[in-house]
Each structure stands twice: as structure tokens, then as C-alpha cells.
Amino acid sequence: MAEPRSYSFVQWCFYYVNQFIVRVIWWAKVPDKLPLPDEQGAVLICNHRSSVDPCVIQVVSRRRLVHWLVAQLYKPGTMIARMLDVFEVISVRKDGNDVSPLRAAIRRAQAGDLVGMFPEGTINTTDDFMLPVRPGAIVVALRAKVPVLPCYLEGTPYHKYPWMPVFMPSRVKLVIGEPIDLSEHYGQDRNNDLIARLTVDCVKAIAKLAGREDFEPTIAGKGWKTWQ
């Protein structure tokens, strides 16, 4: 696996701004570091309550950029689109029929990078603990032969305009679990029943971090869309 590279100059600038926002404006309580070796690729999964959820996790990953799969909702050239390019996100088309984002995520993870995925695929604005989930993260982890790292976020501010939470004081808490080893299932990434079971197990690990051992995840149906 390749040695993790450092940030670019622009990424360093955003890194320090992000540190201030997360630690001062949001008063975030976060772990000191990820429970992973520096050269270890992994798929990070997390519940999704705000557009700024990745910002909190990035503080903990330190010099390792997390490449998040993000729905392609913004026109190229806009400020937000340019910022997403700086963060090296992996854009997912609205129609959901393009497999290239998953392939890009697999390549990243195989190369020792961190890939971030929200199993819900969209921000959860309901009272439910989590929305129905998609199995894409498990497919990426199996094909890249990397562990899944469950994360739980609480208190990230939400606003219908994705940039507004930056200015909203809050008290955020991030809990990160231990890496989930899927090695005994490598080579079985076409077994849909197995993938569904592993998806449920990994999402239950998120719920356990939140103290919600009673939560039973459900798999989203075929008509589900990431941008809804």
C-alpha cells in the first residue's frame, strides 16, 4: 500500500479553517485519532444528519483525506462544486446508474486511502434513528479487501442550505468504533444475501455506538434515490 500523501496547500488552508469550525463553533467532542494504521485503506460509514458531517470526521483523520461519495447536486463551476473538488470527493450521478463512482472508491481503498460513505445516502431529517440503508459500502469494502469503520455523529447542525451549518453553534459528538474485518467474506461480493446481512451488521455497529442496540436496520428498495 502506498504511503499516505500530505495535503496540498489549498487543502491545508481548508484543514485549519475546518479545525476552527469543528472545535470552536461546534464544540465537538472527538477521538484523538482513527483506530487504523496510517497506510491502511478502509471504508468509513456513518449516520447522516447534516451536510457538514464529513467535516467532523476529517478532523480525526488528520493528514489523511477522506474521499466521500457525494451526490452530484451542484453545477460544475459553482463555489460548492469547486470546494468539493478540493476535498477530492467522489461524485455520484443523480440517476444512480453509473457504476464508475463505486469503481473509483474501490481503487482509492485498494491504494490505502480512506473512503467515506453514508449508508442512508441522504440526510436524515426524520425522527427515525436511521433511514433505510444501501449496501454499496460493503461492496466497496469486499472488493477492495479493506475493513469497514463504523462512526456515529450526534449534534451536527442542519439547515436546508448546505453552507449554513458552518455558522450555527452546536455541541457535536463523534464516536468511532473498531474496524470490522470482512476478510472471511472476500470473493463473495456477488452474494446479495450475504451483502445485505453484512450491511445490517455494520449499520448495527453504528447503532451500538449510539447506545441503540435495539435498532433494526432495513435495506432500501430498488426505487430509492440518493438525492431525495
Phi and psi in degrees as a GROMACS rama.xvg file:
@    title "Ramachandran Plot"
@    xaxis  label "Phi"
@    yaxis  label "Psi"
@TYPE xy
-72.2609  149.027  ALA-2
-70.2841  132.875  GLU-3
-57.3373  132.742  PRO-4
-85.4198  160.996  ARG-5
-82.2907  169.803  SER-6
-69.5532  157.201  TYR-7
-75.7295  171.646  SER-8
-58.7372  -46.0071  PHE-9
-63.8854  -40.4462  VAL-10
-65.0206  -36.826  GLN-11
-62.0677  -40.5466  TRP-12
-59.7506  -47.6223  CYS-13
-65.0552  -34.0419  PHE-14
-58.8404  -46.8409  TYR-15
-71.904  -35.6543  TYR-16
-63.3049  -43.3616  VAL-17
-63.0875  -40.1159  ASN-18
-57.3489  -44.4376  GLN-19
-63.6123  -46.8747  PHE-20
-61.8364  -48.7869  ILE-21
-66.3001  -43.6521  VAL-22
-87.9483  -26.9357  ARG-23
-103.164  -52.4764  VAL-24
-74.7484  -39.4073  ILE-25
-99.2773  -2.27625  TRP-26
46.004  49.3831  TRP-27
-74.3166  135.432  ALA-28
-100.636  110.595  LYS-29
-132.174  157.46  VAL-30
-65.8495  164.943  PRO-31
-70.419  -36.4065  ASP-32
-161.559  171.041  LYS-33
-77.4261  146.199  LEU-34
-82.872  53.2199  PRO-35
-137.723  145.138  LEU-36
-62.5639  152.523  PRO-37
-60.128  -29.5873  ASP-38
-94.9264  1.8781  GLU-39
-84.9476  122.083  GLN-40
-74.3979  155.058  GLY-41
-164.876  160.794  ALA-42
-109.054  116.784  VAL-43
-90.7417  130.934  LEU-44
-122.314  147.836  ILE-45
-155.805  153.559  CYS-46
-66.5395  160.146  ASN-47
-132.046  107.931  HIS-48
-118.541  -12.0303  ARG-49
-154.86  156.284  SER-50
-64.6356  -19.7488  SER-51
-100.055  9.58142  VAL-52
-52.4536  -44.1376  ASP-53
-60.2934  -28.5844  PRO-54
-62.1938  -37.738  CYS-55
-69.4897  -44.8525  VAL-56
-66.0096  -33.4801  ILE-57
-62.174  -31.6525  GLN-58
-60.2276  -39.4606  VAL-59
-76.8546  -31.9236  VAL-60
-75.5982  -10.3693  SER-61
57.7449  -118.343  ARG-62
-80.1599  -0.957511  ARG-63
-99.6402  118.324  ARG-64
-75.6748  131.345  LEU-65
-91.4854  123.51  VAL-66
-93.3635  101.919  HIS-67
-87.0899  141.914  TRP-68
-82.0995  121.435  LEU-69
-129.823  133.96  VAL-70
-60.8696  136.412  ALA-71
-81.3314  83.904  GLN-72
-103.67  -10.7117  LEU-73
-115.529  138.97  TYR-74
-65.2993  141.024  LYS-75
-56.9529  138.766  PRO-76
96.8467  -17.1791  GLY-77
-73.071  163.332  THR-78
-59.1612  -45.2154  MET-79
-66.2787  -39.8231  ILE-80
-61.8773  -40.2016  ALA-81
-65.8546  -39.4431  ARG-82
-64.3723  -40.3077  MET-83
-63.6865  -34.8664  LEU-84
-63.7766  -40.3118  ASP-85
-61.5811  -39.1572  VAL-86
-78.9709  -2.95906  PHE-87
57.0017  45.423  GLU-88
-72.2339  161.403  VAL-89
-104.579  109.739  ILE-90
-77.8632  138.632  SER-91
-114.74  126.501  VAL-92
-65.4397  152.645  ARG-93
-60.1993  -39.3089  LYS-94
-72.4002  -15.0206  ASP-95
71.3234  8.2793  GLY-96
-95.0176  -1.42775  ASN-97
-95.0263  119.558  ASP-98
-87.4755  -6.19257  VAL-99
-60.7912  -34.4467  SER-100
-60.948  -40.2965  PRO-101
-65.5553  -39.2458  LEU-102
-64.1455  -40.8914  ARG-103
-63.3274  -40.6727  ALA-104
-63.8609  -40.6585  ALA-105
-62.865  -44.6049  ILE-106
-61.3337  -42.4742  ARG-107
-60.0681  -49.868  ARG-108
-65.0259  -40.0831  ALA-109
-61.619  -32.4034  GLN-110
-81.0748  0.959599  ALA-111
95.399  10.4354  GLY-112
-87.5948  167.291  ASP-113
-98.4507  131.149  LEU-114
-115.961  131.379  VAL-115
-108.943  133.716  GLY-116
-140.642  137.927  MET-117
-98.914  109.531  PHE-118
-55.7499  -29.7874  PRO-119
-71.0292  -27.2605  GLU-120
77.7591  -6.85967  GLY-121
-155.712  161.394  THR-122
-70.0204  130.683  ILE-123
-87.4062  108.24  ASN-124
-105.535  11.5881  THR-125
-92.9102  179.264  THR-126
-85.5455  -7.03059  ASP-127
-70.1748  148.351  ASP-128
-59.5799  -48.8295  PHE-129
-145.48  151.727  MET-130
-78.4923  169.057  LEU-131
-54.3963  145.15  PRO-132
-113.477  155.959  VAL-133
-103.61  151.335  ARG-134
-90.6457  8.7956  PRO-135
-55.3218  -38.5568  GLY-136
-62.5441  -37.4468  ALA-137
-69.4022  -39.9366  ILE-138
-60.1725  -45.5968  VAL-139
-61.0974  -46.6402  VAL-140
-63.2237  -41.5018  ALA-141
-66.2289  -44.7093  LEU-142
-73.1086  -32.5832  ARG-143
-83.3655  -13.5387  ALA-144
59.4647  54.268  LYS-145
-131.603  160.923  VAL-146
-76.9663  163.667  PRO-147
-103.213  133.687  VAL-148
-114.575  108.543  LEU-149
-78.3058  139.141  PRO-150
-132.971  148.768  CYS-151
-129.264  127.727  TYR-152
-113.591  140.523  LEU-153
-137.696  132.336  GLU-154
91.7736  1.60587  GLY-155
-65.6969  132.168  THR-156
-71.3443  142.128  PRO-157
-115.092  142.628  TYR-158
-150.174  149.343  HIS-159
-64.1512  -26.0725  LYS-160
-92.7673  121.049  TYR-161
-63.4034  -20.6599  PRO-162
-88.7876  -15.3484  TRP-163
-65.2423  -34.5069  MET-164
-57.5501  -21.6452  PRO-165
-58.2647  -29.7559  VAL-166
-101.733  7.56651  PHE-167
-105.556  109.143  MET-168
-58.3356  144.144  PRO-169
-159.314  177.822  SER-170
-127.438  107.178  ARG-171
-105.199  144.501  VAL-172
-130.512  130.496  LYS-173
-119.458  127.53  LEU-174
-119.408  132.02  VAL-175
-120.143  130.199  ILE-176
-87.367  -170.464  GLY-177
-86.2564  150.412  GLU-178
-58.1618  139.006  PRO-179
-97.4587  116.983  ILE-180
-83.6511  119.321  ASP-181
-107.726  13.6967  LEU-182
-59.4974  -30.369  SER-183
-68.9957  -11.5205  GLU-184
-109.761  5.55873  HIS-185
-59.2035  140.265  TYR-186
88.0735  -0.279491  GLY-187
-114.433  28.8821  GLN-188
-74.4326  0.606566  ASP-189
-106.913  4.67802  ARG-190
-88.3179  97.3456  ASN-191
-61.9246  -38.348  ASN-192
-64.7232  -41.8627  ASP-193
-64.6866  -43.9993  LEU-194
-62.1525  -41.2313  ILE-195
-62.4462  -41.9152  ALA-196
-65.9514  -42.7441  ARG-197
-65.7812  -36.2235  LEU-198
-60.7149  -47.4144  THR-199
-61.1006  -43.6603  VAL-200
-62.3404  -42.2964  ASP-201
-70.4656  -36.3681  CYS-202
-70.5409  -33.8745  VAL-203
-61.4484  -31.0758  LYS-204
-65.618  -35.2661  ALA-205
-63.6589  -46.7038  ILE-206
-61.233  -37.5004  ALA-207
-63.3116  -37.2259  LYS-208
-62.8062  -27.4851  LEU-209
-90.0822  -0.58404  ALA-210
77.0775  23.0529  GLY-211
-112.2  59.9048  ARG-212
-62.6047  -17.7347  GLU-213
-81.2495  -9.82768  ASP-214
-72.226  133.402  PHE-215
-115.099  105.312  GLU-216
-66.6165  153.085  PRO-217
-123.246  148.622  THR-218
-87.2628  133.883  ILE-219
-67.8516  150.152  ALA-220
-76.3572  174.045  GLY-221
-66.2588  -27.078  LYS-222
-82.0972  1.16852  GLY-223
-68.0818  141.68  TRP-224
-126.133  143.74  LYS-225
-70.5928  -25.575  THR-226
-95.1114  0.181814  TRP-227
